[in-house]
């Protein structure tokens, strides 16, 4: 029992260190968001993504472990601060990559309170930036999973900016 308690204490310390790192590199500074691909967004666009929530930003099937005691989020390689709806947006992208439609991913995200308060323009910016980011990643290192993420980001961006715009 003592070993488990120590492990949990260490996890909290790691998250705290991650939050401190995130606080140091976030605060609306464009250069500090480059690791997330937001270096192409202007200050007005960045303001729509800004916030004080600790974000994981890499919510994919490998980073969410389901255990008998509940879900555990692991691999906090890209912690940052931002709007609370950004993590559900990251997860929605992976849903699309795994075969769900953009409409289904949107409906899943709609069950999350933070998502319901997200500005439509902010989500549009998020999908555009992710389309560009995953294209660059897939072009630079053409592994199948990276191409799949690029296709998902492209599909979601087209859905957001296309004919489905009024009900998105």
N, C-alpha and C positions, 0 to 999 in steps of 0.2 A: 504494500500500500504506500509506503514512504517513497519508493522509487517512482510510482505512478504520479504521486503528488509533485515530486521534483521535476518530472518530465513536463507536467502541465505548467509549472512555474517557469520552466525554460521556454516553453512555447509562448507564454504571455510576454516574456522578456523579448523574444525574437520579434513578436508583433509590435511591441513598443519601439524597438530599434527601427523596425521598418517604417513605423509611423513617423518617427523623428526624421529618418532619411527622406520620407515623402514630404514632410513639412518643409524641409530645407530646399527641396527642388521644385515644389509646386508654389503657388501664390500668384498665379496669373502670368508668370514669366515664360514667354514662348520657348526659350532655349531649354527650360526645365521640362518641357513636355515632349521633347524630341524622341525620347525612348518609346513613347506611345504612338508616334507617327503624326502628331499634331503640329509639326513644324511648318505645315503649309496653311494653317489656319491663321486668320488675322485676329487682332485683339478682341474685336466685337464677337467673333465666333467663339473664341476661347472662353469668353465670359459666360456663354451659355453652358459650357461644360464644367465650369468652376464650381467649387463647393468645399465643404469641410469634412466630408465623409472619407474614412479610410477605405480605399478601393483595392481589390485584388488585381483586377484588369486582365486576368488570364483564366477566366472560369471556363474550363474545358473538361471533357469527361475524365481526363487523367488527374485533374486537380481537385475533384470532389469525391471523397471516399465515403461510402455508405457503410456504417458500422452498426452493431447492435445498440450502441448508445446514441446514434444519430449521425448526421452528416458532418464530415470534417473537411474543411477547405485547407489544402496543402500547397506547397510550392509558391511562396510569396516572393517571387523573383522581381515583380514589377509593381510593388505597392506605391500608391500615390494618393493624393487627396483630390476630390472632385465631387461632382454632383452625384447624389445617391443613385440616380437612374443609370449611370454608366455601367456598373457591374451587370445589371440585368440585360443591358444592350450587348455586352460582351458575351453573355451566355446565350442570348438569342441568336447571335451570329453562329455559334457552334451548333445550335439546333438546326439552323438552315444547312450548315455543312454536313450534318448527319442525316439529311433527307427531308426535313420538315419544310413546308412552304414558308415564304416570308409572312404570309397572312397568319399561319399557325403560330409562328414564332412571336408575332405581334400579339396574338390572343393570349399566349402563355405569359408574356411580359405584362399584359394588362391586368393580371391578377396581383401584381406587385404594386403596393401603394406609391412608391417613389416613381415608378414608371408612369403612372397615371398623371403625375404632376410635371412630367418632363415637357419642355417646350418642343413643339413639332419641329421648329427650325433647328434646335439642338440635336434632335435625333437625325435629321437630314444631314447635318454637318458630320455627325459621328459616322453615318453610313458612307458618306463621300470620302472622308479621311481613311476609313478602313478599306474601302475599295482601292484607293491609291496605295495604301501601305501594303496590303496583301498582294497587289500586283507587283510591286517592287520586290517584296520578299520572294514571291514565286519566280520572278524573272532572274533574280540573283542566285537562287538555289532551288532548282526545279524538282523538288521532291513531291510525290503525289499528294501528301496531306496539305502541303502549302498551296498547291494548285486548287485543291478542293476548297480551302478557305478563301482563296481569291474568287473562285466562282460563286461561293456563297455571299461574299461581300458585294460582288457585282450584282447578283440577283436581288439582294436586299436593297441596295442603293437604287436600282431600277424600279423596284416596287415602290419605294418611298417617293421617288421623284416622278414616277410615271402616272398612269391613269388611276392608280389607287390612291393618289395623294389626298383627295377630299375626305376619305374615311380612314386615313392612317392616323 
